[in-house]
Amino acid sequence: MKTTLRSALLAAICFGLAGYTLAAEPKRPECIAPASPGGGFDLTCKLAQSALLDGKHLSRPMRVTYMPGGIGAVAYNSVVAQRADDPGTITAFSTGSLLNLAQGKFGRYDETAVKWLAAVGTSYGAIAVRSDSEFKTLDDLVAALKKDPSKVVIGSGGTVGSQDWMQTALVARAAGIDPRSLRYVAMEGGGELATALLGGHIQVASSDISDAMPHIESGDMRILAILADERLEGDIVEDIPTAKEQGFDVSWPVVRGFYMGPDVSAEDFAWWKNSFDELLASDDFATLRAQRELFPFAMTGDELDAYVKKEVAQYKSLAAEFGLVQ
């Protein structure tokens, strides 16, 4: 009798573990890009869309949904309040999302309100101009800003305190310029930013290298500086100087990844986490990532959760330095 009971108990435990690790693929997979089409969030969702449709993970294409508003705030609040337990929805985030969370820009929800799923790559901040711009180097731009900052219109994805604003604010501070004297126009994501720059509505775009690359390749856009510690590897990017080598000690990596709602079951979360763990270890994913000008950065689950909380704490300190939070 004891043996039978023990066997039944073991069978139940094994069945439970199997259910935890072998949750079925989501019926309606969806990736929310918290901005208009064409920017970094769109790129992040489409990377996952392509990678997961590999015959091993998703048997149907993942839908990409655009939810602009507040540079991620609308999507974040929607997921937490309305899709808290949705097993098929993942939402793109970036370093900019974490910076906004650090400043309380997502409303009453903080960095503990969601389940951080996976970070799948990193890009780097970039200061971009049109290919026919009068600014040929970062020094040219800095000189113009020192002469009269009101005559240089800078576009950024978001208002004062956003990631794009912070990039140029750090460059300005390194050059001895008051960041608050700069003239900004706020955009809703990288797609609108590129359109405004190429249309001549702004003179400079604070962007990142992955967003800008299609326009660099077409010859419409030029990068004055990449905000990385050293030159990046690649046929085009290796020729673009960093801000550091031009005398401005500024670096800004842009980590890209996904989160899920706070009440998603452990089984469903595990399906997504295991899928991304497998992708991040594969050569095929590395190729897809490189095609989008993203560089290796891989974290999932608890490790990513700890990273996010550490970064948000650091961004709170940085925001305080610029007088963005009390």
Buried (B, 14 or more C-beta within 10 A) or exposed (E): EEEEEEEEEEEEEEEEEEEBEEBEBBEEBBBBBBBBBBBBBBBBBBBBBBBBBBEEBBEEEBBBEBBBBBBBBBBBBBBBBEBBEBBBBBBBBBBBBBBBBBBBBBBEBEBEBBBBBBBBBBBBBBBBBBEEBEBEEBBBBBEBBEEEBEEBBBBBBBBBBBBBBBBBBBBBBBBEBEBEEBBBBBBBBBBBBBBBBBEEEBBBBBBBBBBBBBBBEEEBBBBBBBBBBEBBEBEEBEEBBBBBBBEBEBBBBBBBBBBBBBEBEEBBBBBBBBBBBBBBEBEEBBEBBBEBBBBEBBBBBEEBBEBBBEBBEEBBEBBEEBEBBE
